[in-house]
Amino acid sequence: MSLLPVLSAVEIAADRVLLRKARATDRDGLIELQTDPQVWTHIAAPRTREDAEQRLDRIGGPANTTATPGHFIVADKITDTMLGTFEIKRRPADWPGHVVDGGGELELGYLMRRETWGAGLAFEAATAALQATAAELPDQPVLIVTRTANKRSLDLAARLRFETVSTFEWFDTDQTLLLASLHSFKA
Ligand SMILES: CC(C)(COP(=O)(O)OP(=O)(O)OC[C@H]1O[C@@H](n2cnc3c(N)ncnc32)[C@H](O)[C@@H]1OP(=O)(O)O)[C@@H](O)C(=O)NCCC(=O)NCCS
């Protein structure tokens, strides 16, 4: 586990969305997110409903899905409906895809429920999360790693002004490594 600092904020507000920690009422949304084949098309096999339910129970319920600093639920700011999950974590050194010796760079990850796509909500959540991180931490690289076939994810990265550094093979698929400087997001 990396000891490098991540974002300590537990709530980040944007125009239409709120990044917050998970609660029991997010259970159905989390299960839908984990089991929707469209969400997982470019990541891995979706979980079965039974597996997703059991996993949530095993870790002690929805709240524990975001217990780690830098992990959030994206919620609708008005209705509080769970729209997706976001994380700003440290990319493990023993995974491929790095821009500094020793790895551990900040890395942005996102999963949004299918019905939310195409409205700019992921862009809004990402911008708010990166701005909050830039306000807390010194300037440093931030990565996005996504399958090269994941056009929506690459489009989001481009809208956030991440630039492609390289591509590499991982789990038999072509991955794209994208980079931005954290302080380019300073508000
Ligand atoms: C990747 C993902 C988060 C992108 O979501 P998204 O909604 O397409 O991304 P954005 O928030 O940037 O929204 C962009 C779209 O909203 C539109 N839009 C509407 N209003 C907008 C606004 N106010 N601001 C920005 N974009 C807006 C854009 O025109 C664009 O439309 P298009 O998709 O028709 O081109 C989503 O597809 C997803 O969760 N995929 C599954 C999980 C996944 O693959 N994660 C990556 C793993 S590495």
Ligand as a Chemical Component Dictionary entry (heavy atoms), coordinates in Angstrom:
data_LIG
# 
_chem_comp.id                   LIG 
_chem_comp.type                 NON-POLYMER 
_chem_comp.pdbx_formal_charge   0 
_chem_comp.three_letter_code    LIG 
# 
loop_
_chem_comp_atom.comp_id 
_chem_comp_atom.atom_id 
_chem_comp_atom.alt_atom_id 
_chem_comp_atom.type_symbol 
_chem_comp_atom.charge 
_chem_comp_atom.model_Cartn_x 
_chem_comp_atom.model_Cartn_y 
_chem_comp_atom.model_Cartn_z 
_chem_comp_atom.pdbx_ordinal 
LIG C1  C1  C 0 -16.170 7.014  -18.982 1  
LIG C2  C2  C 0 -17.471 7.685  -18.521 2  
LIG C3  C3  C 0 -17.352 8.103  -17.070 3  
LIG C4  C4  C 0 -17.742 8.901  -19.421 4  
LIG O1  O1  O 0 -19.017 9.420  -19.130 5  
LIG P1  P1  P 0 -19.630 10.578 -20.103 6  
LIG O2  O2  O 0 -20.939 10.939 -19.583 7  
LIG O3  O3  O 0 -19.506 10.122 -21.503 8  
LIG O4  O4  O 0 -18.545 11.744 -19.899 9  
LIG P2  P2  P 0 -18.749 13.312 -19.721 10 
LIG O5  O5  O 0 -19.233 13.630 -18.373 11 
LIG O6  O6  O 0 -17.468 13.940 -20.148 12 
LIG O7  O7  O 0 -19.909 13.681 -20.723 13 
LIG C5  C5  C 0 -19.630 13.942 -22.084 14 
LIG C6  C6  C 0 -20.871 13.941 -22.903 15 
LIG O8  O8  O 0 -21.857 14.795 -22.296 16 
LIG C7  C7  C 0 -22.195 15.877 -23.210 17 
LIG N1  N1  N 0 -22.518 17.046 -22.390 18 
LIG C8  C8  C 0 -23.776 17.491 -22.175 19 
LIG N2  N2  N 0 -23.753 18.524 -21.346 20 
LIG C9  C9  C 0 -22.471 18.730 -21.005 21 
LIG C10 C10 C 0 -21.829 19.670 -20.158 22 
LIG N3  N3  N 0 -22.521 20.586 -19.481 23 
LIG N4  N4  N 0 -20.484 19.615 -20.012 24 
LIG C11 C11 C 0 -19.772 18.663 -20.697 25 
LIG N5  N5  N 0 -20.328 17.740 -21.511 26 
LIG C12 C12 C 0 -21.674 17.791 -21.667 27 
LIG C13 C13 C 0 -21.005 15.973 -24.117 28 
LIG O9  O9  O 0 -21.336 16.585 -25.335 29 
LIG C14 C14 C 0 -20.663 14.510 -24.291 30 
LIG O10 O10 O 0 -21.641 13.923 -25.119 31 
LIG P3  P3  P 0 -21.333 12.677 -26.085 32 
LIG O11 O11 O 0 -21.046 11.526 -25.197 33 
LIG O12 O12 O 0 -22.585 12.521 -26.843 34 
LIG O13 O13 O 0 -20.141 13.047 -26.884 35 
LIG C15 C15 C 0 -18.671 6.689  -18.664 36 
LIG O14 O14 O 0 -18.835 6.358  -20.009 37 
LIG C16 C16 C 0 -18.501 5.404  -17.855 38 
LIG O15 O15 O 0 -18.740 5.368  -16.656 39 
LIG N6  N6  N 0 -18.076 4.311  -18.543 40 
LIG C17 C17 C 0 -17.994 3.011  -17.909 41 
LIG C18 C18 C 0 -16.878 2.922  -16.907 42 
LIG C19 C19 C 0 -15.518 3.084  -17.544 43 
LIG O16 O16 O 0 -15.265 2.596  -18.625 44 
LIG N7  N7  N 0 -14.631 3.754  -16.800 45 
LIG C20 C20 C 0 -13.272 3.958  -17.205 46 
LIG C21 C21 C 0 -12.429 2.872  -16.692 47 
LIG S1  S1  S 0 -10.732 3.165  -17.057 48 
# 
loop_
_chem_comp_bond.comp_id 
_chem_comp_bond.atom_id_1 
_chem_comp_bond.atom_id_2 
_chem_comp_bond.value_order 
_chem_comp_bond.pdbx_ordinal 
LIG C1  C2  SING 1  
LIG C2  C3  SING 2  
LIG C2  C4  SING 3  
LIG C2  C15 SING 4  
LIG C4  O1  SING 5  
LIG O1  P1  SING 6  
LIG P1  O2  DOUB 7  
LIG P1  O3  SING 8  
LIG P1  O4  SING 9  
LIG O4  P2  SING 10 
LIG P2  O5  DOUB 11 
LIG P2  O6  SING 12 
LIG P2  O7  SING 13 
LIG O7  C5  SING 14 
LIG C5  C6  SING 15 
LIG C6  O8  SING 16 
LIG C6  C14 SING 17 
LIG O8  C7  SING 18 
LIG C7  N1  SING 19 
LIG C7  C13 SING 20 
LIG N1  C8  SING 21 
LIG N1  C12 SING 22 
LIG C8  N2  DOUB 23 
LIG N2  C9  SING 24 
LIG C9  C10 SING 25 
LIG C9  C12 DOUB 26 
LIG C10 N3  SING 27 
LIG C10 N4  DOUB 28 
LIG N4  C11 SING 29 
LIG C11 N5  DOUB 30 
LIG N5  C12 SING 31 
LIG C13 O9  SING 32 
LIG C13 C14 SING 33 
LIG C14 O10 SING 34 
LIG O10 P3  SING 35 
LIG P3  O11 DOUB 36 
LIG P3  O12 SING 37 
LIG P3  O13 SING 38 
LIG C15 O14 SING 39 
LIG C15 C16 SING 40 
LIG C16 O15 DOUB 41 
LIG C16 N6  SING 42 
LIG N6  C17 SING 43 
LIG C17 C18 SING 44 
LIG C18 C19 SING 45 
LIG C19 O16 DOUB 46 
LIG C19 N7  SING 47 
LIG N7  C20 SING 48 
LIG C20 C21 SING 49 
LIG C21 S1  SING 50 
# 
